[in-house]
Amino acid sequence: MLETYASSSALAQACAEAVASQLAEGLAARGRASLVATGGRSPGPVYDLLHDAPLDWAHVAVTLSDERQVDADSPDSNARLLRERLFRGPAAKAQFLPLTDYAEPALRKLMPFDAVMLGMGEDGHIASLIPGSPVMAQALDPDGQALIAESPEGFGSPPVARITLTLAALLQSRAIFLLIAGEAKRQVIARAEAGEDLPVRAILSQDRVPVRVLWTPNL
């Protein structure tokens, strides 16, 4: 399941091409497409490439897998990352739907998502589905009705309050791309595949949506 890339730039190129292809298919089939973007270090170089993709960006809707409840200009804001790295050039025409500003009915209109991008922490968390958070039982139910969960402060790094898509929402997609870097995270994937009860295992062990795990040894 693990795809190995020699460098972060090679990983970014592969992911950008794959996501652009998914969006292009959605646009061709339905006249619109949707992307769930993510925060962290790994996706930045992907966004630097993706924003120049020759797509009808005006008909692409973008939301986030999760968001930290911080000021919009905070360096910890995932929306800020998108503003600075994705919504440039042609992609500036995309419609952005912040998780903090709209309700589940609007989210349902984007489903199934054409592409979902995820990162992963060394504790095995994806989105803001963080071990120990009191919302985990509900948020990790693959058949749950809720699309969004709110995690209180005290969990994750930084330990701020967060809003996240649930597993049920993430699985309403046509393709999932999990981006990881470094040996420590490769080991986390191996542990999850061996059956350890980590949030990322919920993505790796399901058979509803194809998942590509893109890994580079270089941080």
C-alpha positions in Angstrom: 0.0 0.0 0.0 2.9 2.3 0.6 4.2 4.3 -2.4 7.8 5.4 -1.9 9.2 8.7 -3.3 12.8 9.7 -3.2 12.1 13.3 -2.3 9.3 15.5 -1.0 9.2 17.2 -4.4 8.7 13.9 -6.2 5.9 13.1 -3.8 4.3 16.5 -4.3 4.4 16.0 -8.1 2.7 12.6 -7.9 0.0 13.8 -5.5 -0.7 17.0 -7.5 -1.1 15.1 -10.7 -3.3 12.5 -9.1 -5.6 15.1 -7.4 -5.8 17.2 -10.5 -6.8 14.0 -12.5 -9.6 13.3 -9.9 -10.9 16.9 -10.2 -10.8 16.8 -13.9 -12.8 13.6 -14.0 -15.4 15.2 -11.7 -15.6 18.3 -13.9 -16.0 16.2 -17.0 -18.7 13.9 -15.6 -20.7 16.4 -13.6 -19.6 19.9 -14.4 -18.3 20.4 -10.9 -15.7 18.9 -8.5 -14.9 18.9 -4.8 -11.6 18.6 -2.9 -11.0 18.1 0.8 -7.6 19.7 1.5 -5.5 19.3 4.6 -3.0 21.2 6.7 0.5 20.3 7.9 3.9 20.4 6.2 3.5 17.7 3.5 0.6 19.3 1.4 2.2 22.7 1.0 4.4 21.7 -2.0 1.4 19.9 -3.5 -0.6 23.1 -3.4 2.3 25.0 -5.0 1.9 22.7 -8.0 -1.8 22.1 -8.0 -2.8 25.8 -8.2 -1.5 25.9 -11.8 -3.4 22.8 -13.0 -5.5 23.6 -16.1 -8.9 23.0 -14.5 -12.1 24.9 -14.5 -11.4 26.1 -11.0 -14.5 28.2 -10.9 -16.5 25.0 -10.6 -14.3 23.4 -8.0 -15.3 23.6 -4.3 -12.6 23.2 -1.6 -13.1 22.5 2.0 -10.7 21.2 4.8 -10.4 17.9 6.5 -10.1 19.8 9.8 -9.4 23.2 11.2 -8.0 24.6 14.4 -10.1 27.1 16.2 -7.6 29.9 15.9 -7.5 33.3 14.3 -7.6 33.2 10.5 -4.2 34.8 10.3 -2.6 32.4 12.8 0.3 30.3 11.5 -1.7 27.3 12.9 -4.7 28.0 10.6 -5.2 25.5 7.9 -7.3 28.0 5.9 -4.3 30.3 5.9 -2.2 27.6 4.4 -4.7 27.3 1.6 -4.8 31.0 1.0 -1.1 31.2 0.8 -0.3 28.1 -1.2 -3.4 26.9 -3.1 -5.7 29.8 -3.9 -3.3 31.5 -6.2 -3.1 31.7 -10.0 -5.9 29.7 -11.7 -7.0 28.1 -8.4 -7.9 31.5 -7.0 -11.3 31.1 -8.7 -12.1 28.0 -6.6 -14.9 28.2 -4.0 -13.7 27.8 -0.5 -16.0 26.5 2.2 -14.4 26.9 5.7 -15.5 24.2 8.2 -16.1 26.9 10.8 -18.5 28.9 8.7 -21.1 26.5 7.2 -23.4 23.7 8.2 -23.6 20.1 7.3 -26.3 20.6 4.6 -23.8 22.6 2.5 -21.2 19.9 3.1 -23.5 17.2 1.9 -23.9 19.0 -1.4 -20.2 18.4 -2.1 -20.4 14.7 -1.6 -19.0 12.4 -2.7 -15.8 14.3 -2.7 -13.7 13.8 -5.8 -10.5 13.8 -3.7 -9.6 13.8 -0.1 -6.1 14.7 1.1 -4.9 13.7 4.5 -1.8 14.0 6.6 -1.0 11.9 9.7 0.6 12.6 13.0 3.1 10.3 14.8 0.2 9.3 17.1 -1.6 8.0 14.1 -4.2 10.8 14.0 -5.8 11.9 10.7 -7.7 15.1 10.3 -8.4 16.1 13.9 -9.4 12.5 14.9 -6.9 12.5 17.7 -6.4 9.6 20.2 -7.9 10.5 23.6 -10.3 13.1 22.4 -13.8 12.6 23.8 -15.4 12.8 20.4 -13.5 9.8 19.0 -16.2 7.1 19.5 -18.7 9.1 17.5 -16.3 10.6 15.0 -14.7 7.2 14.0 -18.0 5.5 13.4 -17.9 4.7 9.6 -21.7 4.6 9.5 -22.3 7.6 11.7 -24.8 10.3 10.6 -22.6 13.3 11.8 -20.3 14.8 9.2 -18.5 17.2 11.6 -17.2 16.8 15.1 -15.7 19.4 17.5 -12.8 18.4 19.6 -12.1 20.4 22.7 -8.7 22.0 23.6 -6.1 19.8 25.2 -5.6 17.3 22.4 -3.1 17.4 19.5 -0.3 19.8 18.8 -1.0 22.6 19.3 -3.6 21.5 21.9 -6.3 23.9 20.7 -10.0 23.3 20.1 -10.6 21.9 16.6 -13.4 21.1 14.2 -13.0 18.0 12.0 -14.7 15.9 9.4 -15.8 12.5 10.8 -14.7 9.2 9.4 -18.1 8.8 7.8 -17.6 12.1 5.9 -14.1 11.3 4.8 -15.4 8.0 3.4 -17.9 9.8 1.2 -15.2 10.3 -1.4 -13.9 8.8 -4.7 -10.2 8.7 -3.7 -8.1 9.3 -0.6 -4.5 10.5 -0.6 -2.5 10.1 2.6 0.8 12.0 2.6 3.5 11.1 5.1 7.2 11.7 5.5 10.0 10.3 7.6 10.8 6.9 9.1 8.7 7.4 12.3 5.5 7.8 10.3 6.3 4.8 8.1 6.5 2.8 11.3 3.1 4.1 12.4 1.6 2.9 9.1 3.2 -0.5 9.6 1.7 -0.7 13.1 -1.7 0.3 11.9 -1.6 -2.3 9.1 -0.6 -4.9 11.7 -3.8 -4.2 13.6 -2.9 -1.6 16.2 -5.9 0.5 17.1 -4.9 3.9 15.7 -7.2 6.4 13.9 -5.3 6.0 10.6 -6.2 2.3 10.7 -9.8 3.2 10.1 -8.8 4.6 6.7 -6.3 1.8 5.8 -8.6 -1.1 6.7 -11.8 0.0 5.0 -12.8 -1.1 1.5 -15.2 1.6 0.4 -12.7 4.1 -1.0 -9.4 3.5 -2.7 -6.5 4.9 -0.7 -3.0 5.8 -1.8 -0.3 6.2 0.9 2.5 8.4 -0.5 5.7 8.4 1.6 9.1 9.9 1.3 11.9 9.2 3.8 12.9 12.9 3.6 11.3 15.2 6.1 
